[in-house]
């Protein structure tokens, strides 16, 4: 498939639909080449070389693409773990600025940048394509009718915060229709809001709602990462809390939740964990940041850039 494309712009980062096409922009300082990968409804991949580069940001504009498009990146460069460089174009990468991500990671040996059974571990190089097992980034429609929405802006000394979990709080509420229990829509349902108002609170603080990964060791045990402190998409509401779909509908549902809570006079606070990602240590998977520009996104040890500073106890910082 030959698609018309233009240079595009380096800002904003991520995928931006303007009503006529989509601008893609990716920061990758040490990369030598970048491929934008588009996926159709059958998961068939079309690769487009991104040739424009402005101050380490690779960018391209596609006039024939619209919201709902699934995409990812393949980033080329040296694979030198001892020098902190872990480029591997065999690995499909999530856009770190994606506003929507479809689905989970399906754990398979190909999602690692190295060969799991090789004695050299992460110093080895995997040539297996990971795209069938990596969640796709999704172009969203940024348009939304916020009406006359305004944040309640309640003075701090009058604030009473209720910390909760989107799924945990709404999954078993008998007043909710079953199809929206455990979702953003469930949290903004009139019966849920009435309950919150009766408590006398002024703000809802949501435990992580950005897209996160269920750890492989948990999945093997039939468990899940319930709390969500394992981020891979800081700008994307997690699709697992959506009742409406994964082609960007989860973003609309999230915005609607915020609007309804604001209408009720409730502020919305988001618990976001910026000090680590779901990619773990040097033996973790290559899902996003590690394959795009490892030394730019992570703090590496001074004496050996193969390893990560682990102030967080999660394998990376």
N, C-alpha and C positions, 0 to 999 in steps of 0.2 A: 504494500500500500504506500503510494507516494503522496505525502501530505505537503501542502503549501506551508511554508514557514518563513518568518521574518526574524530579524535580530532580537526584538523584544527589549525589555528594560531590566536593569539589575535590582529594581525595587518596585513593589514590596517582595520580600522573600516568600517562597512558596508558590502555589498555583492560584492565579487571580483571574476569574472570569469577568469580562467587562461588558457582556451582552452581545459581543461580536466574535469573541475568541478568548483564548487563555494565554496568559503570560506565565512562564515558568522561570523561577530564579533560585539558584542553589549556590550556597557558599561552600567552596572547596579549595582552600588555599594551595595545598600541595598536589592536587590532582593534575594529571597530564591530559586527560580527556574525560568527557562526560557524555553518557547516552541517556536520553529520556525514553522510557519504555511505556508504551500505551497498551492496555489490555481490553479486548472486546468481551462480550457476554459469554464467550466460550473459552476465555482465558488465553486466547491467542495473542501473542506479543508482537508489537511493531516497535522497532528501535529507530530512534532519530538522533543523529549526532548533534550535540550542542556545541557550536563553534564560537559563539560570541562570549567574550569574557571581559568584565569590567571590575577592576580591583578585587580579583579573586572570586567574583560572583559570576557563575555561568548562567546565561539566560537565552530564552527563545520564545517566540510568540507564534501560536498556531491558530489561524482564523477559523478553521473548520472544526474546532473542538468546543464542547460545551460542558456545562455542569453535569455531574454524574459520571464523568469519565474516570476510569480507574487508571492509575499510573504508578511508576516507581522509577528508580535511577540505577544505572550501573556506572560506577566511577572507576576510572583507570589510574594507575600510578604504581610506584614500586611497592613490592611486598617485602619489607625489611623490618620485621618485628623488633629486632634488636635496636633499631633506630626509631622506633615508634610508628613506623608506617605500615599500615595493614590493608592496603588497597587490594581488592580482588573483584574484578569485573564479572566473575561467575556468580556473584551474589547480588540479588535484587535488593535494593535498599529503600526503606521507607523515607519519605520526605520529612525531615525534622520540623518543617513548618506547615505540614499538612493540617488542614482544619477538619478533616474527616478521614478515618481509617476504617476499612472494611474487614472485619473478622479477626480471628486470633492467629498466633503463630502455630503452625502444625509442626511439632518437633520431629526433626529428621536430621540425619548427619550432615546434609547439605547446607543447613543454615549456619554451620560453623565455617570459618574461613580457612581452617586447617583440617587435616585428616585425623579423625578421632583415634584411629588405631595405630597411628604412626608414633614410634618412640620419640621422635623429635617434637611431638605435640604441636604447639602453636607456631613452631619454626617451620613446619611443613606447610604445603600449599594445596588447598582443595580446588579441584577443577570441576566439581559437580554444580550444576545449575540449581539455585535455591528458589527460583521464582514460584514453583507450584506450592511452596510451603510458607511463603511470606505474605502477610496481609498487604493489600494494595492501598495506596493513598487514593483519595477521592477528591476531585474538583467539586467545590460547593457553589451553590447560588448564594451570594452574600446578601441578596435583597430580603428584607424582613420588615413587616409592618410593626414597628414598636409603638405605634399610636403616640400617645403623649407620655410615654414611660419616663419616669424619673426615679432615681434611687431615693429611698426615704430619708437618707442623710440624718439619722438619729444621733444626737450628741452621745459621746462615748460614756459619759457618766449616767446616761439613761438606758444604755444598751444592756440587754439580757440575751446572751447567745445560747442557742440550742445546737449542739454538735450532733450530727446524725449521718447515717449511711443511706444513700438513695434506695438501694435494694432492701437492706435490712429493715428500714423504717416502714416500707410500704408493701413488702411481699405478702404479709399475712393480714393486712387490714381488711376486715370483712366488708366494709362499706365500699370498697373499690371494685370496679369491674375486673374480672380476672385478667383480662388482656393487658391491663396497664399496671398491674401490681409489680413492684420492683423496678419501676421505670421513672424517668423524668416526668412523664405525664401523670403518673400516680402521685408524685410529690406535690404537684400543683393542682390536683383535683380539689374541688370545693370542700369535700368532707375532710381531706387531709389538712387543708388550710384552716378550717374551722377548729380542728383539734389543736393546731399550733397556736392559734389566737387565744383559745381558752387557757392555754398554759401561761399566757402573759408574756411570751418572749417577743423580742423585737428583731432578731436576726437568726437566720439558719446558716450554720457553718457545715458545709458538705465535705465529708471525707473524700479522698481522691476520686474525681470523676473524669480525669483525662485518661486517654487510652493507655492501658497497662498490659503487661504480659503475665500469664500464669507460668510460673517456673516449671522447668522440665521435671525436676525431682518431685514436685507436688503432683503434677499431672500423672506421673507414673504410679503414684499411690492412690489415684482416683480423687485427689483433693484439688482445691483451687486457691488462688490468692484472693481471699475474700476482701481484704482491706484496700488493696489497690496501690500500695506503696512500691510500685515496680514499673515506673513510667517508661514509655517508648514514644509517646506523642503528646507533647506538652500543650498543644493548641487544639487537640481533637477530643470532643466529648466521647467517652467510651460507648461504643455501639451496643454493648451488652445491657446498658440501661435504657435502651431505646425500644419503644413499642411500635415505631413507625417505619423502620427500614435502615439500610446501611449505605445508601447512595447519597448521603448528605442529609437525609431526613432527620437523623439524630441531632444534627445541629439546630434545625428548626425547632424540634421538640425541646431541646435544651433552652433555647431563647424564649420559647413560649412559657416554659417553667419559670424562668427569671421574671418575665413580664407579669405573670399571674401573682407571684409572690410579692412583687413590688406593689401591685394594685392593692394587695391586702395590707400594705404598710410594713412588710417584712424585708429586711436587707438580706442579701445573699453573699456569703463569704466562702471562698474556695480554698481548700487545703491543698497546696501544691508543693511537691517535693522536688527541689531543683538540685540537690546535692549529689544525686547519682542517677543512673539509668538502669534499664533492665538488661543491659548487655554484659554485666558482671565483670569478672577478672579477665586476664589474658586468655583464659580457657573458655570464655563465654562465647555466645553466638555473635555473628556479624549481621545485624538487623538494620542498622541505621547509621548512627554517629561514627562508630568504629570504622566502617567502610568508606565513609564520606571524607573524613579528615581526622583521623584518630588523635594526633597531638594538638589539634585545635580545640577539640571538644573535651578532652580529658587531661587531667593532671598526671603526668608520668614521673616515675622516680628519676632523680638526677643522675644517679650512677649507672642506671641501665634502663633505657626507655622502653624495654620490652614489658616492663611491669608498671602497674598503676598505683598511684597513691591511694590508699584505702582508708580515708578518715571516717568513712561511713559504715564500714563492716559489711558492705555489699559487694566488694570486689573492685569498685571504681569510685572516682570522685570527679 
